[in-house]
Amino acid sequence: MGINSESDMAANLQIGPTTLGMVRIYVEGDGIDLPLDFDPEEAEEIAEELRAAAAAARAMGKKSR
């Protein structure tokens, strides 16, 4: 499965700080229990990538109208 493949899989996503000063992205779904810890700088880089992807997706959505 690639980034552009559709899926019927559903999962819950939680994001928050840990007591050890890390940022945790926690993914939970059918057969999935995945905690991912990042230092704050890495978390900010991920946030920037999410914003850039959202802007690109928004631009693609406007082009297809």
C-alpha positions as CSV (number, residue, x, y, z in Angstrom):
1,M,0.0,0.0,0.0
2,G,1.3,3.4,-0.9
3,I,0.6,7.0,0.2
4,N,-1.9,7.4,-2.6
5,S,-3.8,4.1,-2.1
6,E,-7.3,4.1,-0.6
7,S,-8.1,1.9,2.3
8,D,-11.1,0.8,4.3
9,M,-9.0,0.5,7.5
10,A,-10.0,2.8,10.4
11,A,-7.8,3.9,13.3
12,N,-7.8,6.3,16.2
13,L,-5.0,8.9,16.4
14,Q,-3.9,10.6,19.6
15,I,-1.2,13.2,19.9
16,G,0.2,14.6,23.2
17,P,3.2,15.1,25.4
18,T,4.7,12.3,27.5
19,T,6.1,12.6,31.1
20,L,9.6,12.2,29.6
21,G,9.3,15.4,27.5
22,M,8.6,13.6,24.2
23,V,5.7,14.0,21.8
24,R,3.8,10.8,21.3
25,I,1.7,10.0,18.3
26,Y,-0.4,7.0,19.2
27,V,-2.2,5.0,16.5
28,E,-4.8,2.4,17.6
29,G,-6.9,0.3,15.3
30,D,-7.9,-3.2,14.4
31,G,-4.8,-5.2,15.3
32,I,-2.7,-2.0,15.6
33,D,-1.3,-0.5,18.8
34,L,1.5,1.8,17.8
35,P,3.1,4.4,20.1
36,L,5.6,6.7,18.2
37,D,7.7,9.0,20.4
38,F,9.5,12.1,19.0
39,D,11.6,14.8,20.5
40,P,10.0,18.2,20.3
41,E,12.1,19.3,17.4
42,E,11.2,16.2,15.4
43,A,7.5,16.8,16.3
44,E,7.7,20.4,14.9
45,E,9.3,19.0,11.7
46,I,6.4,16.6,11.4
47,A,3.9,19.4,12.0
48,E,5.5,21.4,9.2
49,E,5.3,18.4,6.8
50,L,1.6,18.0,7.7
51,R,0.9,21.7,7.0
52,A,2.7,21.5,3.7
53,A,0.8,18.3,2.7
54,A,-2.5,19.9,3.6
55,A,-1.7,23.0,1.5
56,A,-0.7,20.8,-1.5
57,A,-3.9,18.7,-1.1
58,R,-6.0,21.9,-0.9
59,A,-4.3,23.2,-4.1
60,M,-5.0,19.9,-5.9
61,G,-8.6,20.0,-4.8
62,K,-9.1,23.4,-6.3
63,K,-7.5,22.3,-9.6
64,S,-9.9,19.4,-10.0
65,R,-13.0,21.6,-9.7
